[in-house]
Amino acid sequence: MKFLILSAATIAAVLFAGASAQASSSDAWKEFNANVEAKCAEAAGDMFRKPQVAVDPVGSENFGLAIVYGRSREVKGRAAMICIVNKKTGVVELGTEMSNDLIRVRKPKDDDKDDADDAQSGSE
């Protein structure tokens, strides 16, 4: 009986520790991704009027990955560039600007507008 109680307590402790680690891991990812977004926006601030950042939620093994896009000061139109952040050192690197002739860069759809359009058309 004592063994059964000890085993149940051990299993409960392991499950609780795993759930806590998973929750803190999720919070750490959110914090890291927010850091990638801020660093990339800052690094590209001189190149775009209002830089917007789309962060890869996982990145690669060694880097946080993002695409920075917006109205380019240089090409006078919409453009994008790749941004990487070293996970160990925090060093930020930017690729070159890719304009619409190389990659199609569009403003993201407004979710609220899409919902209104769907309601008018009768689709969901």
RAGIMO-V313382 format. One record per backbone hydrogen bond with DSSP energy under -1.0 kcal/mol. CO is the residue of the C=O (numbers start at 1). NH is the residue of the N-H. Records with the same first field share a line. If there is no record, write none. Layout:
BEGIN
CO->NH ; NH
END
This chain:
BEGIN
1->5
2->6
3->7
4->8
5->9
6->10
7->11
8->12
9->13
10->14
11->15
12->16
13->17
14->18
15->19
16->20
17->21
18->22
19->23
20->24
21->25
22->26
23->27
24->28
25->29
26->30
27->31
28->32
29->33
30->34
31->35
32->36
33->37
34->38
35->39
36->40
37->41
38->42
39->43
40->44
44->47 ; 48
47->73
52->69
54->67
62->87
63->60
64->85
65->56
66->83
67->54
68->81
69->52
70->79
71->49
77->72
79->70
80->98
81->68
82->95
83->66
84->93
85->64
86->90
91->86
93->84
98->80
99->102 ; 103
110->114
111->115
112->116
113->117
114->118
115->119
116->120
117->121
118->122 ; 123
END
